[in-house]
Amino acid sequence: MPAPVLIIHTGDPNEELKSAYGSYAAQLQRAAGLSDDEAETICVFQGDCLPPPQAYRAALITGSPTMVTDQLDWSERAAEWLRHAAAQGLPMFGICYGHQLLSHAFGGTVGYNPAGRAAGTMAVQKLAAAAGEALLHETPDVFPAHMLHTQAVLQPPCGATVLASSPLDPHHMLRLAPHIFSAQFHPEFSPEFVRAHLSYYAETYLGNGIDAIAMREQVSATPQSAGLLRRFLQLHGRHAVANAATSAATSTAES
């Protein structure tokens, strides 16, 4: 058995949505196609400590209702672990809060999005820098994705490559290192979950000038973004990296 994939659990939906659709970690595990034997979830927002990165073949970081700018103790400890894991070469993929936390950990700037709150299904635009990126090779230049966030990466870390943008966010997907990626959108959310979220918080959104009920009717399937987690693990999980290195070494020895 290969080493498990670590799911860094940073928060959850409200109890009603969690009961109906699962925790953020459970939704992420399902979307990544991981069985219980292939994944280990660590609830950092509940104070659980992260084990050494060497124990895993990759790490996935969930979204959260918490704000990165709150700099809560558990979040800052997780950011320190991410820096250590990056130095150890662990492949990682951060989603929403995880996207922002990775940028914060590596020296970028996170804050409330000046363009406002994003919700529902929106278009993501691949940028020129994504032309040779294997992770996005199977996605079209523009693809739909689910979004539920108020903060964003305002300034990516030094050395990061911006792979995609959205109408409200110029830094919507990043490559932070050869095996470290992050996305503001939610590849793990189903259309049903997003519709339920918009219905539950319709009054809250209305207070922010967003007609969540009208937006709910425009929620659609997002097959291209939904497949990114599995593709990431296939391309960048430590066993995949090791296999690629072995193949390259074999090819060199035979030539």
VMD Tcl script that draws the C-alpha trace (Angstrom):
set ca {
  {0.00 0.00 0.00}
  {1.33 3.47 -0.85}
  {1.51 6.09 1.87}
  {-1.86 7.78 2.54}
  {-2.95 11.21 1.37}
  {-3.22 13.72 4.19}
  {-6.37 15.84 4.33}
  {-5.75 18.97 6.39}
  {-9.22 19.78 7.71}
  {-9.56 23.52 8.39}
  {-13.29 23.93 9.03}
  {-16.81 22.79 8.21}
  {-20.19 23.93 6.92}
  {-23.04 24.44 9.37}
  {-24.51 21.34 11.00}
  {-27.50 21.12 8.65}
  {-25.35 21.15 5.51}
  {-22.74 18.90 7.12}
  {-25.40 16.35 8.03}
  {-26.77 16.30 4.49}
  {-23.55 16.46 2.47}
  {-20.68 15.59 4.80}
  {-17.81 17.55 6.31}
  {-15.50 19.55 4.08}
  {-12.90 16.82 4.58}
  {-15.36 14.08 3.58}
  {-16.42 15.97 0.46}
  {-12.78 16.48 -0.46}
  {-11.96 12.81 0.08}
  {-14.86 11.72 -2.14}
  {-13.90 14.14 -4.90}
  {-10.31 12.92 -4.81}
  {-11.50 9.31 -5.19}
  {-9.82 8.19 -1.98}
  {-11.00 5.29 0.17}
  {-10.75 5.47 3.96}
  {-7.59 3.34 3.75}
  {-6.00 5.81 1.33}
  {-6.57 9.02 3.30}
  {-5.97 10.38 6.78}
  {-7.82 13.46 8.01}
  {-6.30 15.74 10.63}
  {-8.68 18.34 12.08}
  {-6.29 21.22 12.67}
  {-9.16 23.64 13.41}
  {-10.00 21.45 16.41}
  {-6.42 21.53 17.67}
  {-5.13 18.24 16.25}
  {-1.40 18.20 15.51}
  {-0.08 17.44 12.04}
  {2.29 14.44 11.81}
  {5.61 14.61 9.92}
  {5.12 15.20 6.17}
  {7.25 12.14 5.36}
  {4.30 9.96 6.39}
  {2.24 10.99 3.33}
  {2.37 10.89 -0.44}
  {0.49 14.20 -0.80}
  {-1.60 16.68 1.20}
  {-4.94 18.30 0.38}
  {-6.11 21.36 2.34}
  {-9.82 22.06 2.75}
  {-11.83 25.23 2.77}
  {-13.06 26.85 5.98}
  {-15.49 29.48 7.28}
  {-12.51 30.98 9.14}
  {-10.57 33.89 7.64}
  {-6.82 33.50 7.10}
  {-6.35 37.11 8.21}
  {-7.67 36.17 11.67}
  {-4.31 34.40 12.12}
  {-5.72 31.96 14.67}
  {-3.17 29.86 16.53}
  {-4.13 26.60 14.81}
  {-3.99 28.27 11.40}
  {-0.56 29.78 11.99}
  {0.72 26.39 13.21}
  {-0.65 24.83 10.03}
  {1.10 27.51 7.96}
  {4.40 26.67 9.67}
  {3.82 22.97 8.91}
  {3.14 23.82 5.25}
  {6.48 25.60 5.00}
  {8.21 22.58 6.52}
  {6.33 20.18 4.24}
  {7.28 22.22 1.18}
  {10.93 22.06 2.21}
  {10.52 18.27 2.46}
  {9.13 18.13 -1.09}
  {5.58 17.06 -0.18}
  {3.09 17.59 -3.05}
  {0.17 19.74 -1.87}
  {-3.09 21.12 -3.22}
  {-4.96 23.84 -1.31}
  {-8.61 24.76 -1.86}
  {-10.22 28.12 -0.98}
  {-8.94 28.61 2.59}
  {-6.17 26.16 1.74}
  {-5.31 28.26 -1.34}
  {-5.08 31.37 0.79}
  {-3.23 29.64 3.64}
  {-0.52 28.35 1.30}
  {0.03 31.84 -0.10}
  {0.08 33.31 3.41}
  {2.56 30.65 4.54}
  {4.90 31.38 1.63}
  {4.87 35.18 1.98}
  {1.91 36.26 -0.16}
  {-0.84 38.66 0.86}
  {-4.38 37.54 1.71}
  {-7.33 39.81 2.45}
  {-10.94 40.62 1.71}
  {-11.50 40.62 -2.01}
  {-11.98 44.25 -3.16}
  {-14.27 42.92 -5.92}
  {-16.64 41.55 -3.27}
  {-18.05 38.18 -2.23}
  {-18.07 35.38 -4.83}
  {-20.72 32.66 -4.84}
  {-22.23 30.12 -7.19}
  {-20.87 28.72 -10.43}
  {-18.54 31.06 -12.29}
  {-16.12 30.84 -15.21}
  {-12.40 30.25 -14.66}
  {-10.04 31.43 -17.40}
  {-6.73 29.69 -17.97}
  {-3.86 32.12 -18.51}
  {-0.92 31.91 -20.90}
  {1.29 30.56 -18.10}
  {-0.92 27.44 -17.97}
  {-0.15 26.45 -21.56}
  {2.41 23.80 -20.58}
  {0.90 22.81 -17.25}
  {0.11 19.08 -17.21}
  {-2.44 19.46 -14.40}
  {-4.61 21.65 -16.63}
  {-3.86 19.91 -19.91}
  {-7.33 18.32 -20.12}
  {-9.29 21.46 -19.18}
  {-10.57 23.95 -21.79}
  {-9.39 27.54 -21.81}
  {-12.56 28.53 -19.92}
  {-14.31 26.13 -17.54}
  {-17.00 26.39 -14.83}
  {-16.20 26.08 -11.13}
  {-18.00 26.53 -7.81}
  {-17.04 29.50 -5.64}
  {-17.96 30.47 -2.08}
  {-15.53 33.00 -0.59}
  {-15.02 36.54 0.65}
  {-11.22 36.62 0.98}
  {-8.69 36.02 -1.79}
  {-4.98 36.01 -2.56}
  {-4.30 39.68 -3.19}
  {-0.59 39.22 -3.92}
  {0.85 35.77 -4.70}
  {4.12 34.76 -3.05}
  {7.37 35.53 -4.83}
  {8.03 32.86 -7.45}
  {4.41 31.69 -7.72}
  {2.89 31.28 -11.18}
  {-0.68 32.43 -11.76}
  {-2.38 29.74 -13.84}
  {-5.97 31.00 -13.96}
  {-8.23 33.94 -13.15}
  {-11.94 34.49 -12.61}
  {-14.20 37.54 -13.08}
  {-13.63 38.62 -9.45}
  {-10.13 37.29 -8.82}
  {-6.98 37.65 -10.96}
  {-5.08 35.07 -8.85}
  {-7.60 32.26 -8.89}
  {-5.23 29.32 -9.35}
  {-1.53 29.16 -8.53}
  {1.47 26.91 -8.95}
  {3.58 27.67 -5.89}
  {6.26 25.04 -6.54}
  {6.66 22.18 -9.04}
  {4.39 19.93 -6.94}
  {2.37 22.53 -4.99}
  {-0.85 24.01 -6.39}
  {-3.83 25.91 -5.06}
  {-7.23 27.06 -6.30}
  {-9.74 29.52 -4.93}
  {-12.61 27.53 -6.46}
  {-14.05 24.33 -4.98}
  {-13.48 21.23 -7.13}
  {-14.88 19.09 -4.30}
  {-18.35 20.68 -4.09}
  {-21.33 19.14 -5.86}
  {-23.97 21.36 -7.51}
  {-26.43 20.09 -4.90}
  {-24.26 21.30 -2.03}
  {-23.77 24.74 -3.61}
  {-27.51 25.12 -4.21}
  {-28.25 24.10 -0.62}
  {-25.66 26.58 0.69}
  {-27.13 29.43 -1.36}
  {-30.65 28.61 -0.14}
  {-29.60 28.40 3.51}
  {-27.74 31.73 3.43}
  {-30.05 33.58 1.03}
  {-30.79 36.39 3.52}
  {-27.10 36.80 4.38}
  {-26.21 37.08 0.70}
  {-29.06 39.53 0.11}
  {-27.51 41.75 2.77}
  {-24.37 41.77 0.63}
  {-26.31 42.71 -2.50}
  {-26.35 39.17 -3.93}
  {-29.54 37.48 -5.09}
  {-28.65 33.97 -3.97}
  {-31.96 32.50 -5.14}
  {-31.39 33.70 -8.70}
  {-27.77 32.57 -8.47}
  {-28.89 29.13 -7.29}
  {-30.76 28.62 -10.56}
  {-27.51 29.14 -12.48}
  {-25.49 26.55 -10.55}
  {-24.29 23.85 -12.93}
  {-22.08 20.77 -13.03}
  {-18.33 21.45 -13.06}
  {-16.73 18.29 -14.48}
  {-13.44 19.90 -15.52}
  {-12.66 21.43 -12.13}
  {-14.04 18.37 -10.30}
  {-11.45 16.14 -11.96}
  {-8.44 18.21 -10.90}
  {-7.91 16.55 -7.51}
  {-7.63 13.06 -8.98}
  {-5.38 14.33 -11.76}
  {-3.18 16.10 -9.20}
  {-2.71 12.89 -7.22}
  {-1.98 10.92 -10.41}
  {0.62 13.42 -11.56}
  {2.14 14.64 -8.31}
  {1.54 12.14 -5.52}
  {4.90 10.97 -4.19}
  {4.46 7.50 -5.72}
  {3.81 9.13 -9.11}
  {6.87 11.36 -8.74}
  {8.97 8.38 -7.66}
  {7.72 6.29 -10.59}
  {8.52 9.09 -13.01}
  {12.01 9.43 -11.57}
  {12.54 5.67 -11.80}
  {11.36 5.62 -15.41}
  {13.66 8.49 -16.28}
  {16.61 6.80 -14.62}
  {15.87 3.53 -16.45}
  {15.58 5.35 -19.76}
  {18.91 7.10 -19.17}
  {20.62 3.83 -18.22}
  {19.34 2.11 -21.38}
  {20.34 4.92 -23.75}
}
mol new
graphics top color blue
foreach p $ca { graphics top sphere $p radius 0.5 }
foreach p [lrange $ca 0 end-1] q [lrange $ca 1 end] { graphics top cylinder $p $q radius 0.2 }
display resetview
